[in-house]
Amino acid sequence: MSMKWQKIIDTEEEFEKLRSLCGTPSIRAENKVISYLDQHCREFIGISPFLTLATCDSEGRSDVSPRGDVPGFVTVLDEHHLFIPERLGNKRMDSAQNILTNPGVGLLFMIPGLGETLRVNGKAFICRDKELLELSAVNGKLPLFGIVVKAEECYLHCAKAFIRSRLWCPESWEPKESLPSAAKMMAAHMNIPNMSTEQVEEGLQEGYRDRLY
């Protein structure tokens, strides 16, 4: 089915009209951005077990990847740099490939139960420093590499999205039996002959059980 989109904003003039409709940022919104990781940012990152990493390749194709581990898995190196260990994943290395050609990244740190999130934007580098890898070892296993981010913008994002979505409210969650099946989705998308949903599910559970690190 074809669909004709209307009212697409694609010029600076139209965007300025849209900005006038939206209004101007408050002085709090204007002043909340800092260019370094202060003590508040360090404390937030230190108890955050989860972040999303946004990257973009040289042709403008974007990607967002989840990163998670025990609180404190991201190491703040100094006021301007942090280190994210690369744990075992699907081996596509999309984020690392993008960083190689376009170092600009955006991070969103989350803490379960807290509506506010911490945004960190900056430049990223692929790093195999032995000392940093040893700091991120789990059960004696070192990550093969990590990502160093030089922070250029740091600021707290308000909780409105979490309040509206009720993300941290278990009573609002869908019943588990009605949730999408990851195995069914993956089997359909991969479309590998003779690969059943049950086999995909078995592979997923094996990876979750035996290949986290």
C-alpha positions in Angstrom: 0.0 0.0 0.0 1.4 3.3 -1.0 1.1 6.3 1.3 1.6 10.0 0.6 3.1 11.8 3.5 2.1 15.4 4.0 3.6 18.3 6.0 7.1 17.0 5.8 9.6 19.5 7.3 12.6 19.6 5.0 13.9 23.2 4.9 15.5 25.4 7.5 12.7 28.0 7.0 10.0 25.4 7.8 12.1 24.1 10.8 12.3 27.6 12.2 8.6 27.9 12.0 8.3 24.6 13.9 10.7 25.8 16.5 8.6 28.9 17.0 5.6 26.6 17.6 7.5 24.4 20.1 8.8 27.4 22.1 12.3 28.2 23.4 14.2 26.0 25.9 14.1 27.1 29.5 17.3 28.5 31.1 17.5 25.2 33.0 17.5 23.2 29.7 20.0 25.6 28.2 22.4 25.6 31.1 22.3 21.9 32.1 24.9 20.7 29.5 28.4 20.4 30.7 31.5 19.3 28.8 33.1 16.9 31.4 32.2 14.0 33.7 31.7 15.7 37.1 31.2 13.9 40.4 27.4 13.6 39.7 28.0 11.9 36.3 30.6 9.6 37.9 28.1 8.5 40.6 25.4 8.0 38.0 27.6 5.9 35.7 28.9 4.0 38.8 25.5 2.5 39.6 24.2 2.2 36.1 24.0 -1.4 34.8 22.7 -0.5 31.3 23.3 1.9 28.5 22.5 2.4 24.8 25.3 3.3 22.4 24.3 5.2 19.2 26.7 5.3 16.3 26.6 6.2 12.6 28.7 5.1 9.7 30.4 7.2 7.1 27.3 7.2 4.9 24.9 8.3 7.6 23.3 4.9 8.4 22.6 4.8 12.2 22.7 2.1 14.8 21.8 1.8 18.4 23.2 -1.0 20.5 22.5 -2.1 24.1 25.3 -2.5 26.6 24.7 -4.1 30.0 26.5 -5.7 33.0 26.8 -5.3 36.7 26.7 -1.7 38.0 30.0 -0.1 37.6 31.0 -2.1 34.4 31.7 1.2 32.7 34.9 2.8 34.0 35.3 6.5 34.3 38.9 7.1 33.6 39.0 10.9 34.2 36.9 14.0 33.8 36.8 13.5 30.0 37.0 9.8 29.3 35.2 6.6 30.1 35.7 3.0 29.0 33.1 0.5 27.9 34.2 -3.2 27.8 33.0 -5.1 24.8 31.3 -8.3 26.0 30.4 -11.4 23.9 27.7 -10.7 21.4 26.7 -11.6 17.9 30.1 -10.8 16.4 28.7 -8.4 13.9 30.7 -5.6 15.4 28.4 -2.9 14.0 29.2 -0.3 16.6 33.0 -0.8 16.3 32.9 -0.7 12.5 30.9 2.6 12.6 33.3 4.1 15.2 36.3 3.3 12.9 34.9 5.6 10.2 32.8 8.0 12.2 33.8 8.5 15.9 30.8 10.5 16.9 28.7 8.6 19.5 25.8 9.1 21.9 25.3 7.3 25.2 22.2 6.9 27.3 22.8 5.6 30.8 19.8 4.1 32.7 19.3 3.0 36.3 16.4 0.7 37.0 13.6 2.5 38.9 15.0 5.9 38.1 13.2 8.0 35.5 16.0 10.4 34.8 18.7 9.2 32.4 22.2 10.5 31.8 23.2 11.4 28.2 26.9 11.6 27.2 27.8 12.6 23.7 31.4 12.6 22.3 34.0 10.9 20.3 34.8 7.2 20.6 37.9 5.1 20.0 38.4 1.3 19.8 40.9 0.4 22.5 42.9 -2.8 23.4 44.8 -1.3 26.4 45.9 -4.3 28.5 45.4 -2.4 31.8 41.8 -1.3 30.9 40.9 -4.8 29.7 42.2 -6.3 32.9 40.1 -3.9 34.9 37.0 -5.2 33.1 37.8 -8.9 33.5 35.0 -11.2 34.7 35.8 -14.7 36.1 39.4 -14.2 34.8 38.1 -13.6 31.2 39.3 -10.3 29.6 37.2 -8.6 26.9 39.0 -8.6 23.5 38.6 -4.9 23.2 36.7 -1.9 24.6 35.4 1.5 23.6 36.9 4.7 25.0 34.6 7.7 24.8 35.8 11.2 25.1 32.9 13.1 26.6 32.0 16.4 25.0 28.4 16.9 26.3 27.0 15.5 29.5 23.5 16.2 30.8 20.6 14.7 32.7 17.5 13.9 30.7 14.1 14.4 32.5 11.8 11.4 33.4 8.8 12.3 31.2 9.3 9.5 28.7 9.6 6.9 31.6 6.5 8.4 33.3 4.5 8.3 30.2 5.6 4.7 29.2 5.5 3.4 32.8 8.6 1.5 31.9 9.6 0.8 35.5 6.1 -0.1 36.7 5.7 -3.9 36.7 1.9 -3.7 37.1 1.8 -2.0 33.6 3.8 -4.7 31.9 2.2 -7.1 29.4 1.7 -10.7 30.6 4.7 -12.8 29.8 2.7 -15.2 27.7 1.5 -12.4 25.4 5.0 -11.1 24.7 6.6 -11.5 21.3 8.7 -14.7 20.9 12.3 -13.8 20.1 12.9 -17.3 18.7 10.0 -17.0 16.3 11.0 -13.6 15.2 14.6 -14.6 14.6 13.6 -17.8 12.8 11.4 -15.9 10.4 14.0 -13.2 9.8 16.9 -15.6 9.2 14.9 -17.9 7.0 17.5 -20.6 7.2 16.3 -23.9 5.6 15.6 -26.7 8.2 16.2 -24.2 11.1 13.2 -24.5 13.4 12.0 -22.1 16.0 12.8 -24.7 18.7 16.4 -24.9 17.5 16.7 -21.1 17.6 15.3 -21.0 21.1 17.8 -23.7 22.2 20.6 -21.7 20.7 19.5 -18.5 22.5 19.2 -20.2 25.8 22.6 -21.8 25.4 24.2 -18.5 24.7 22.5 -16.8 27.7 23.6 -19.6 29.9 27.2 -20.3 28.7 28.4 -17.3 26.7 27.8 -14.1 28.6 31.6 -13.4 29.0 
